[in-house]
Amino acid sequence: MRIYLVSTNPNKAREISSILPTGFTVEPLTVLGESGAVEENGDTYLQNAVKKLEGFLHLRLPLIADDSGLEVQFLDGKPGVHSARFLGDTSFEEKMRGILSRMCGVSNRTARFVCVAAFTDCEGDYLAVEGIVRGTISNEIRGEQGFGYDPIFIPEGANKTFAELGPEFKSKLSHRARAFRRLFSLLSLYSEHRS
């Protein structure tokens, strides 16, 4: 089954492609000359993921999209659904520095990454699942092999950040990997049922 990813982030496309089960291919919408850009102004990850799909329903193609965020307990779950827009139009390095400065001297560094992955078929039916990975916020930015908040997030059971652990580790245990594995598992059943 060929599915198109609604995203402007090439890192997401690579991450999702690394966990694809047999029988699935994922291509970015850019191969069709579409931007994949949608304003993410929903109040939840699910709303944002569905908004992305709805922006391209006119293509009448199978589509997937996700929305994800970092939720820091000490910051009352922020940046959360606003992770990409936290501290306005700044780089992720500045966003991470903003979080670390707010947590200077804080012992409760509990956090989690959340991802909601959604699918729609040519007829506008939807499936959505959630993936969560728990962990802590590091005391400093560490690692080069990641994107977003990866350099400050240490997943449970590890002592390195996602950006230090690298893409192979992330493709097994990240919030996005967990969500999309669940989604593709459901889509396998869905495609068997439709054939």
N, C-alpha and C positions, 0 to 999 in steps of 0.2 A: 504494500500500500504506500503510495506516494502522498506525503503530507507537507504542507507549507507552513513554515514558522513565521509568525507575525512578531518581528523584533527588529530593532536597529542595532542590536548588540552582537557582533560576530563571535564574541566569547561564549555567549549562550548557545549559539548554533554549534560550535565545536564541542561544548560540554554535552549537549543533548545527543549529537551524533556519536559520541564515544560510548553511549549506553544503549544504542538501538538494537532491539532484537531482530532476528532474521525475519525477512518479509516486509520490513519497513524502510523507507527512505525519507529523509527530511531535507527539504531545500528551503533556503530563505526566500521570502517574497521578492527580494531584489532580482532574482532570476527571471521574474515575470515583469520587471520594470516597475514594481510597486515599492514604495519606500518602507512600509512596515511601521511608520510612525503614527501614533495615536496619543492624544492627550490623556495622561493617566491622572484623573482627578477624582477617582472613586474613593470611598471611605474604607474599603476592604480590598484585600488582595484579589478575592474572587471578582469583585466589581471591575477592577482594572484588567484582569485577565480576559473577562467576557467583553469588556469594551474594545479590547484589541481585536478580538474575533469579529465582533459586530461591525467594526470599521471596514472589514473586507468580505462580508457575506455576499456582496454583489458578484464576487468572483465565482461563486458556486463551486468551491473546491474544499477538500478536507483541510482544515487549518488547526494549528496548535498555537498556544500562547501561554505565557506565565507572568505572574507578578510575584516578587519576593521582597523580603526585607529583613533587616537586623532588628531584633527587639532586645533592648538592654533593660534588665530588671530595675537597676538603680535609677534609670531615666524614665521610669513608669512606662516601659515598653517602646519608648522612642529609640531610633527614628521610625521604626515600624513601616507602615504602608507609605510613608513619605521618605524612605531611605534614599532614593535617587535625588530627591529635592531638598533634603536636609541641608540647612545653612545656605539655601538658595543656589544660584548658578556657580558653584565652586567645584574644584577638583575633588576626587575621592580622598586624596591625601589631606586636603584641608578639612574635609568632613571627618576623617579619622582623627586628625589632630584635635578637632572640636570635641569629639567624644572623649578622647583621652584627657583633655584638659578639664572637662567636667567631672571626670572620675579620679582626679589626682588625690591620692591618699585614701580612696574608697576600698574597703576590703571585700564587699559583696560585688563581684564582677560577673555574676551570672547573666547569661544571654542566650538567645537562640536565633537561628536563621529559620525563616518560614518561607515556603514556596507553594503557591497554588498553580497547578498546571491544568489547562482546559483545552478541550477539543470540540470542534463542531464539524459536522459532515456537510455534504452538499445541500441537504434539506433543512439545515438550521437546528438539528438536534444537538444537545450539549452533554458533555461529560466533564466533571472536574474532580480533582483530588488534591490532597494536601501532603506535603512532606516537611518534616521538622528535624533539625539537628540541634541538640543542646550543647552548650559549652560555656566558655568564659571569655572575657575581654582581656587581652594581654596588656602589659604596662607600656608597651611601645610598638611601633610599626615594625613588623618583621617579615621578611621574605619577599621574593620577586615573582613567584609563579602563581599569580592569581589576579583577580580583578575585584572591583568594588571594595567591600570591607574585609576581604580575605586576609590581609596582613595584620588585622587586630583580633581575629576570631580563632580561638583555640577550641577545637571540637572535644567533646567529652572523651576521656580515655587517652588523649594525646597531650604532649607537652610542647607541640609546635603549632604555629598558625596554619590555616589552610594554604596560605601563600608560601610557607616553608615546606609543607607536605607535598605539594604539587598536584598536577591534574590527575594522575593515576589514582591517588588516594581520594581526591575529591569526586572522581567519577564513580567511586564505590559508595561513599558515605555522605555526600552533601545533601542538603535539603532539596536541591533541584534534581539530583540523581534519584532520590527517594520518590519524589513526586512523579517524575516522568517514568520511572520503572513501574509504578502503580498504574499510571495512565496507559502505558503501552500494554500492560498485562490485561487491562480492561478492553483495550482496542483489539487485542488478539481475539478475545471472546466475541467482541462486536463484529469483527470481520468474518469470523467463522459462522456466526449466526446469519449474516447477510448473504453469504455465498451458498 
